Amino acid sequence: MPYLYDIIILTDQRYVNPAVRDEYIANLLQEDRLVAEALQAHGLRVGRQGWDNPDFDWRTTRMALFRTTWDYFNRFAEFRAWFARARQQTQLINRPGLIEWNLNKRYLLDLQQKGIRIVPTTLLEAGSCLDLAQFVAQQGWPEAILKPAVSGAARHTYRFTAQEAPRYQQVFDQLLAREALLLQPFQPSVLQWGEVALMFFGEHYSHAIRKMAKPGDFRVQDDFGGTVTPHQPGSAEIELATRAIRACPQVPVYGRVDLINDRDGRPQVSEVELIEPELWLRYKPEAAQWLAARLVDTARQHNWL
């Protein structure tokens, strides 16, 4: 079958031809456009499709680049079935092995084993049992965070004090019965300093932003009223984020490392996003060109082009 495209930019159906274009949608479309134009500047034939488009034949594109597939964690079974098919029909970027590793936040423990400072994390497998209040008390955590191991956009993310833990036991049990969960100590610095995100293309740092929660909330995502500003990271932030990227199973084409300060003001990794990271290219438009260059170099090295 002949290739109709060199690369498809992956999104989800909500963003293919959105009828409503608020600021959130406008930013998304702008950044996908920046990526498409940067790839086209290399002479590539570029398309854009929802990952779940039942009518698209993935054998007609050499590569597919994850960009704004921001519904996959709410449709995980569907996504896994599509992923299993698509990886046999086209080259996914980042590569399938990296995506498999990054789908589940247990990867934080892999990074910790490699000497990367992470937010302290306890992984609980689906089907296990735990007395939430007793565990939090034993850890000595004044406050805790509960979240699924497979998640995004703060899905089922809860903050509670040690005294409030019994109130969350029921929702905790319901979630744990069907999916793995993470328990972490709440990091108070997120309320004053927010969360910093550093963007990488290969091992090379590109730019950074700071995410801040709205007053009265702890969730920094814009879904919950969080705000974003450009950030100039310090050497400790860049050094830790670079080490985290190098500690991945293989160097990604692109990725994002999120950092939160601990109680002593030291950065620690809260997330490494290699599947569909928001890259905030609107704050650094030339970074789309760096992404395209890294992708093209990788593709040529592996004879995908």
Contacts in CASP RR format, 6 or more apart in sequence:
PFRMAT RR
TARGET T0000
AUTHOR 0000-0000-0000
METHOD contacts of the structure
MODEL  1
MPYLYDIIILTDQRYVNPAVRDEYIANLLQEDRLVAEALQAHGLRVGRQG
WDNPDFDWRTTRMALFRTTWDYFNRFAEFRAWFARARQQTQLINRPGLIE
WNLNKRYLLDLQQKGIRIVPTTLLEAGSCLDLAQFVAQQGWPEAILKPAV
SGAARHTYRFTAQEAPRYQQVFDQLLAREALLLQPFQPSVLQWGEVALMF
FGEHYSHAIRKMAKPGDFRVQDDFGGTVTPHQPGSAEIELATRAIRACPQ
VPVYGRVDLINDRDGRPQVSEVELIEPELWLRYKPEAAQWLAARLVDTAR
QHNWL
1 57 0 8 1.000
1 59 0 8 1.000
1 60 0 8 1.000
2 60 0 8 1.000
3 45 0 8 1.000
3 60 0 8 1.000
3 61 0 8 1.000
3 62 0 8 1.000
4 45 0 8 1.000
4 60 0 8 1.000
4 61 0 8 1.000
5 45 0 8 1.000
5 46 0 8 1.000
5 47 0 8 1.000
5 60 0 8 1.000
5 61 0 8 1.000
5 62 0 8 1.000
6 39 0 8 1.000
6 43 0 8 1.000
6 44 0 8 1.000
6 45 0 8 1.000
6 46 0 8 1.000
6 61 0 8 1.000
6 62 0 8 1.000
6 63 0 8 1.000
6 305 0 8 1.000
7 39 0 8 1.000
7 44 0 8 1.000
7 45 0 8 1.000
7 46 0 8 1.000
7 47 0 8 1.000
7 61 0 8 1.000
7 62 0 8 1.000
7 63 0 8 1.000
7 64 0 8 1.000
7 65 0 8 1.000
7 295 0 8 1.000
8 46 0 8 1.000
8 47 0 8 1.000
8 48 0 8 1.000
8 49 0 8 1.000
8 56 0 8 1.000
8 58 0 8 1.000
8 61 0 8 1.000
8 63 0 8 1.000
8 64 0 8 1.000
8 65 0 8 1.000
8 90 0 8 1.000
9 32 0 8 1.000
9 35 0 8 1.000
9 36 0 8 1.000
9 46 0 8 1.000
9 47 0 8 1.000
9 48 0 8 1.000
9 49 0 8 1.000
9 65 0 8 1.000
9 67 0 8 1.000
10 48 0 8 1.000
10 49 0 8 1.000
10 50 0 8 1.000
10 51 0 8 1.000
10 64 0 8 1.000
10 65 0 8 1.000
10 66 0 8 1.000
10 67 0 8 1.000
10 68 0 8 1.000
10 69 0 8 1.000
10 276 0 8 1.000
11 28 0 8 1.000
11 32 0 8 1.000
11 48 0 8 1.000
11 49 0 8 1.000
11 50 0 8 1.000
11 51 0 8 1.000
11 67 0 8 1.000
11 68 0 8 1.000
11 69 0 8 1.000
12 50 0 8 1.000
12 51 0 8 1.000
12 52 0 8 1.000
12 68 0 8 1.000
12 69 0 8 1.000
12 70 0 8 1.000
12 71 0 8 1.000
12 72 0 8 1.000
13 50 0 8 1.000
13 52 0 8 1.000
13 53 0 8 1.000
14 71 0 8 1.000
15 25 0 8 1.000
15 28 0 8 1.000
15 29 0 8 1.000
15 32 0 8 1.000
15 50 0 8 1.000
15 68 0 8 1.000
16 48 0 8 1.000
16 49 0 8 1.000
16 50 0 8 1.000
16 53 0 8 1.000
18 25 0 8 1.000
18 29 0 8 1.000
21 29 0 8 1.000
24 222 0 8 1.000
27 282 0 8 1.000
28 68 0 8 1.000
30 281 0 8 1.000
30 282 0 8 1.000
31 67 0 8 1.000
31 278 0 8 1.000
31 279 0 8 1.000
31 280 0 8 1.000
31 281 0 8 1.000
31 282 0 8 1.000
31 288 0 8 1.000
32 48 0 8 1.000
32 67 0 8 1.000
32 68 0 8 1.000
34 281 0 8 1.000
34 282 0 8 1.000
34 285 0 8 1.000
34 288 0 8 1.000
35 65 0 8 1.000
35 67 0 8 1.000
35 281 0 8 1.000
35 288 0 8 1.000
35 291 0 8 1.000
35 292 0 8 1.000
36 46 0 8 1.000
36 47 0 8 1.000
36 48 0 8 1.000
37 288 0 8 1.000
38 288 0 8 1.000
38 289 0 8 1.000
38 291 0 8 1.000
38 292 0 8 1.000
39 46 0 8 1.000
39 292 0 8 1.000
39 295 0 8 1.000
39 296 0 8 1.000
40 46 0 8 1.000
41 289 0 8 1.000
41 292 0 8 1.000
42 292 0 8 1.000
42 293 0 8 1.000
42 296 0 8 1.000
44 296 0 8 1.000
44 305 0 8 1.000
47 61 0 8 1.000
49 56 0 8 1.000
50 56 0 8 1.000
50 69 0 8 1.000
51 69 0 8 1.000
51 72 0 8 1.000
51 79 0 8 1.000
51 82 0 8 1.000
51 86 0 8 1.000
52 75 0 8 1.000
52 78 0 8 1.000
52 79 0 8 1.000
52 82 0 8 1.000
57 89 0 8 1.000
58 64 0 8 1.000
58 85 0 8 1.000
58 86 0 8 1.000
58 89 0 8 1.000
58 90 0 8 1.000
59 89 0 8 1.000
59 90 0 8 1.000
61 90 0 8 1.000
62 90 0 8 1.000
62 91 0 8 1.000
62 299 0 8 1.000
62 304 0 8 1.000
62 305 0 8 1.000
63 90 0 8 1.000
63 91 0 8 1.000
63 92 0 8 1.000
63 93 0 8 1.000
63 295 0 8 1.000
63 299 0 8 1.000
63 304 0 8 1.000
64 86 0 8 1.000
64 90 0 8 1.000
64 91 0 8 1.000
64 92 0 8 1.000
64 93 0 8 1.000
65 93 0 8 1.000
65 295 0 8 1.000
66 92 0 8 1.000
66 93 0 8 1.000
66 94 0 8 1.000
66 99 0 8 1.000
66 275 0 8 1.000
66 276 0 8 1.000
67 276 0 8 1.000
68 276 0 8 1.000
68 278 0 8 1.000
69 79 0 8 1.000
69 275 0 8 1.000
69 276 0 8 1.000
70 153 0 8 1.000
70 276 0 8 1.000
72 79 0 8 1.000
72 275 0 8 1.000
72 276 0 8 1.000
73 79 0 8 1.000
73 150 0 8 1.000
73 151 0 8 1.000
73 152 0 8 1.000
73 153 0 8 1.000
73 155 0 8 1.000
74 155 0 8 1.000
76 150 0 8 1.000
83 92 0 8 1.000
83 96 0 8 1.000
83 99 0 8 1.000
86 92 0 8 1.000
87 96 0 8 1.000
91 299 0 8 1.000
91 302 0 8 1.000
91 304 0 8 1.000
92 99 0 8 1.000
93 253 0 8 1.000
93 295 0 8 1.000
93 298 0 8 1.000
94 102 0 8 1.000
94 252 0 8 1.000
94 253 0 8 1.000
94 254 0 8 1.000
94 255 0 8 1.000
94 274 0 8 1.000
94 275 0 8 1.000
95 250 0 8 1.000
95 252 0 8 1.000
95 253 0 8 1.000
97 249 0 8 1.000
97 250 0 8 1.000
98 248 0 8 1.000
98 249 0 8 1.000
98 250 0 8 1.000
98 252 0 8 1.000
98 274 0 8 1.000
99 274 0 8 1.000
99 275 0 8 1.000
101 107 0 8 1.000
101 110 0 8 1.000
101 248 0 8 1.000
101 249 0 8 1.000
101 274 0 8 1.000
102 248 0 8 1.000
102 272 0 8 1.000
102 273 0 8 1.000
102 274 0 8 1.000
102 275 0 8 1.000
103 150 0 8 1.000
103 275 0 8 1.000
104 149 0 8 1.000
104 150 0 8 1.000
104 180 0 8 1.000
105 121 0 8 1.000
105 147 0 8 1.000
105 149 0 8 1.000
105 150 0 8 1.000
105 151 0 8 1.000
105 182 0 8 1.000
105 271 0 8 1.000
106 123 0 8 1.000
106 149 0 8 1.000
106 180 0 8 1.000
107 272 0 8 1.000
108 118 0 8 1.000
108 119 0 8 1.000
108 121 0 8 1.000
108 182 0 8 1.000
108 269 0 8 1.000
108 271 0 8 1.000
108 272 0 8 1.000
109 118 0 8 1.000
109 121 0 8 1.000
109 123 0 8 1.000
110 247 0 8 1.000
111 118 0 8 1.000
111 244 0 8 1.000
111 247 0 8 1.000
111 269 0 8 1.000
111 272 0 8 1.000
112 118 0 8 1.000
112 121 0 8 1.000
114 247 0 8 1.000
115 243 0 8 1.000
115 247 0 8 1.000
116 240 0 8 1.000
116 243 0 8 1.000
116 244 0 8 1.000
116 247 0 8 1.000
116 269 0 8 1.000
117 240 0 8 1.000
117 266 0 8 1.000
117 267 0 8 1.000
117 268 0 8 1.000
117 269 0 8 1.000
118 268 0 8 1.000
118 269 0 8 1.000
118 270 0 8 1.000
119 184 0 8 1.000
119 185 0 8 1.000
119 187 0 8 1.000
119 260 0 8 1.000
119 262 0 8 1.000
119 268 0 8 1.000
119 269 0 8 1.000
119 270 0 8 1.000
120 184 0 8 1.000
120 185 0 8 1.000
121 182 0 8 1.000
121 183 0 8 1.000
121 184 0 8 1.000
122 135 0 8 1.000
122 182 0 8 1.000
122 183 0 8 1.000
122 184 0 8 1.000
123 149 0 8 1.000
123 180 0 8 1.000
123 181 0 8 1.000
123 182 0 8 1.000
124 130 0 8 1.000
124 176 0 8 1.000
124 180 0 8 1.000
124 181 0 8 1.000
124 182 0 8 1.000
124 183 0 8 1.000
125 180 0 8 1.000
126 176 0 8 1.000
126 177 0 8 1.000
126 178 0 8 1.000
126 179 0 8 1.000
126 180 0 8 1.000
127 176 0 8 1.000
127 177 0 8 1.000
127 178 0 8 1.000
128 176 0 8 1.000
129 173 0 8 1.000
129 176 0 8 1.000
130 172 0 8 1.000
130 176 0 8 1.000
131 169 0 8 1.000
132 146 0 8 1.000
132 165 0 8 1.000
132 166 0 8 1.000
132 168 0 8 1.000
132 169 0 8 1.000
132 172 0 8 1.000
133 162 0 8 1.000
133 165 0 8 1.000
133 166 0 8 1.000
133 169 0 8 1.000
135 183 0 8 1.000
136 144 0 8 1.000
136 162 0 8 1.000
136 165 0 8 1.000
136 183 0 8 1.000
137 162 0 8 1.000
137 165 0 8 1.000
139 185 0 8 1.000
140 162 0 8 1.000
141 162 0 8 1.000
141 185 0 8 1.000
141 186 0 8 1.000
142 161 0 8 1.000
142 162 0 8 1.000
142 185 0 8 1.000
142 186 0 8 1.000
143 159 0 8 1.000
143 160 0 8 1.000
143 161 0 8 1.000
143 162 0 8 1.000
143 185 0 8 1.000
143 186 0 8 1.000
143 188 0 8 1.000
144 159 0 8 1.000
144 160 0 8 1.000
144 161 0 8 1.000
144 162 0 8 1.000
144 165 0 8 1.000
144 183 0 8 1.000
144 184 0 8 1.000
144 185 0 8 1.000
144 186 0 8 1.000
145 157 0 8 1.000
145 158 0 8 1.000
145 159 0 8 1.000
145 182 0 8 1.000
145 183 0 8 1.000
145 184 0 8 1.000
145 185 0 8 1.000
145 186 0 8 1.000
146 156 0 8 1.000
146 157 0 8 1.000
146 158 0 8 1.000
146 160 0 8 1.000
146 168 0 8 1.000
146 172 0 8 1.000
146 175 0 8 1.000
146 181 0 8 1.000
146 182 0 8 1.000
146 183 0 8 1.000
147 154 0 8 1.000
147 155 0 8 1.000
147 156 0 8 1.000
147 157 0 8 1.000
147 158 0 8 1.000
147 181 0 8 1.000
147 182 0 8 1.000
147 184 0 8 1.000
148 155 0 8 1.000
148 156 0 8 1.000
148 175 0 8 1.000
148 179 0 8 1.000
148 180 0 8 1.000
148 181 0 8 1.000
148 182 0 8 1.000
149 179 0 8 1.000
149 180 0 8 1.000
149 181 0 8 1.000
149 182 0 8 1.000
150 179 0 8 1.000
150 180 0 8 1.000
151 157 0 8 1.000
153 221 0 8 1.000
153 223 0 8 1.000
154 219 0 8 1.000
154 221 0 8 1.000
154 223 0 8 1.000
154 224 0 8 1.000
156 171 0 8 1.000
156 175 0 8 1.000
157 219 0 8 1.000
158 168 0 8 1.000
158 171 0 8 1.000
159 186 0 8 1.000
159 218 0 8 1.000
160 167 0 8 1.000
160 168 0 8 1.000
172 181 0 8 1.000
175 181 0 8 1.000
186 218 0 8 1.000
187 260 0 8 1.000
187 261 0 8 1.000
187 262 0 8 1.000
187 263 0 8 1.000
187 268 0 8 1.000
187 270 0 8 1.000
188 263 0 8 1.000
189 260 0 8 1.000
189 261 0 8 1.000
189 262 0 8 1.000
189 263 0 8 1.000
189 265 0 8 1.000
190 213 0 8 1.000
190 218 0 8 1.000
190 220 0 8 1.000
190 260 0 8 1.000
191 213 0 8 1.000
191 218 0 8 1.000
193 210 0 8 1.000
193 261 0 8 1.000
194 210 0 8 1.000
194 211 0 8 1.000
194 212 0 8 1.000
194 213 0 8 1.000
194 220 0 8 1.000
194 260 0 8 1.000
195 210 0 8 1.000
195 211 0 8 1.000
195 220 0 8 1.000
195 258 0 8 1.000
195 259 0 8 1.000
195 260 0 8 1.000
195 270 0 8 1.000
196 208 0 8 1.000
196 209 0 8 1.000
196 210 0 8 1.000
196 211 0 8 1.000
196 231 0 8 1.000
196 233 0 8 1.000
196 237 0 8 1.000
196 258 0 8 1.000
196 259 0 8 1.000
196 260 0 8 1.000
196 267 0 8 1.000
197 208 0 8 1.000
197 209 0 8 1.000
197 210 0 8 1.000
197 211 0 8 1.000
197 256 0 8 1.000
197 257 0 8 1.000
197 258 0 8 1.000
197 259 0 8 1.000
197 280 0 8 1.000
198 205 0 8 1.000
198 206 0 8 1.000
198 207 0 8 1.000
198 208 0 8 1.000
198 233 0 8 1.000
198 237 0 8 1.000
198 238 0 8 1.000
198 241 0 8 1.000
198 256 0 8 1.000
198 257 0 8 1.000
198 258 0 8 1.000
198 259 0 8 1.000
199 205 0 8 1.000
199 206 0 8 1.000
199 207 0 8 1.000
199 208 0 8 1.000
199 254 0 8 1.000
199 255 0 8 1.000
199 256 0 8 1.000
199 277 0 8 1.000
199 279 0 8 1.000
199 280 0 8 1.000
199 284 0 8 1.000
199 287 0 8 1.000
200 206 0 8 1.000
200 241 0 8 1.000
200 242 0 8 1.000
200 245 0 8 1.000
200 252 0 8 1.000
200 254 0 8 1.000
200 255 0 8 1.000
200 256 0 8 1.000
200 257 0 8 1.000
201 253 0 8 1.000
201 254 0 8 1.000
201 255 0 8 1.000
201 287 0 8 1.000
201 290 0 8 1.000
201 291 0 8 1.000
201 293 0 8 1.000
201 294 0 8 1.000
202 245 0 8 1.000
202 251 0 8 1.000
202 252 0 8 1.000
202 253 0 8 1.000
202 254 0 8 1.000
202 255 0 8 1.000
202 294 0 8 1.000
203 242 0 8 1.000
203 245 0 8 1.000
203 246 0 8 1.000
203 251 0 8 1.000
204 290 0 8 1.000
204 294 0 8 1.000
205 233 0 8 1.000
205 238 0 8 1.000
205 241 0 8 1.000
205 242 0 8 1.000
206 284 0 8 1.000
206 287 0 8 1.000
206 290 0 8 1.000
207 230 0 8 1.000
207 280 0 8 1.000
207 283 0 8 1.000
207 284 0 8 1.000
207 287 0 8 1.000
208 230 0 8 1.000
208 231 0 8 1.000
208 232 0 8 1.000
208 233 0 8 1.000
208 237 0 8 1.000
209 228 0 8 1.000
209 229 0 8 1.000
209 230 0 8 1.000
209 231 0 8 1.000
209 280 0 8 1.000
209 283 0 8 1.000
210 228 0 8 1.000
210 229 0 8 1.000
210 230 0 8 1.000
210 231 0 8 1.000
211 220 0 8 1.000
211 221 0 8 1.000
211 226 0 8 1.000
211 227 0 8 1.000
211 228 0 8 1.000
212 220 0 8 1.000
212 226 0 8 1.000
212 227 0 8 1.000
212 228 0 8 1.000
212 229 0 8 1.000
213 219 0 8 1.000
213 220 0 8 1.000
213 224 0 8 1.000
213 225 0 8 1.000
213 226 0 8 1.000
214 224 0 8 1.000
214 225 0 8 1.000
214 226 0 8 1.000
214 227 0 8 1.000
217 224 0 8 1.000
217 225 0 8 1.000
217 226 0 8 1.000
219 226 0 8 1.000
220 226 0 8 1.000
222 228 0 8 1.000
228 280 0 8 1.000
228 283 0 8 1.000
230 283 0 8 1.000
233 241 0 8 1.000
236 266 0 8 1.000
236 267 0 8 1.000
237 259 0 8 1.000
237 267 0 8 1.000
240 257 0 8 1.000
240 259 0 8 1.000
240 267 0 8 1.000
240 268 0 8 1.000
240 269 0 8 1.000
241 257 0 8 1.000
241 259 0 8 1.000
241 269 0 8 1.000
244 257 0 8 1.000
244 269 0 8 1.000
244 272 0 8 1.000
245 251 0 8 1.000
245 252 0 8 1.000
245 255 0 8 1.000
245 257 0 8 1.000
245 272 0 8 1.000
248 272 0 8 1.000
248 274 0 8 1.000
252 274 0 8 1.000
253 291 0 8 1.000
253 294 0 8 1.000
253 295 0 8 1.000
253 298 0 8 1.000
254 274 0 8 1.000
254 277 0 8 1.000
254 279 0 8 1.000
254 291 0 8 1.000
254 294 0 8 1.000
254 295 0 8 1.000
255 272 0 8 1.000
255 273 0 8 1.000
255 274 0 8 1.000
255 277 0 8 1.000
255 279 0 8 1.000
256 271 0 8 1.000
256 272 0 8 1.000
256 273 0 8 1.000
256 274 0 8 1.000
256 277 0 8 1.000
256 278 0 8 1.000
256 279 0 8 1.000
257 269 0 8 1.000
257 271 0 8 1.000
257 272 0 8 1.000
257 273 0 8 1.000
258 269 0 8 1.000
258 270 0 8 1.000
258 271 0 8 1.000
258 272 0 8 1.000
258 273 0 8 1.000
259 267 0 8 1.000
259 268 0 8 1.000
259 269 0 8 1.000
259 270 0 8 1.000
260 267 0 8 1.000
260 268 0 8 1.000
260 270 0 8 1.000
261 267 0 8 1.000
261 268 0 8 1.000
262 268 0 8 1.000
279 287 0 8 1.000
279 291 0 8 1.000
281 287 0 8 1.000
281 288 0 8 1.000
281 291 0 8 1.000
296 305 0 8 1.000
298 304 0 8 1.000
299 305 0 8 1.000
END
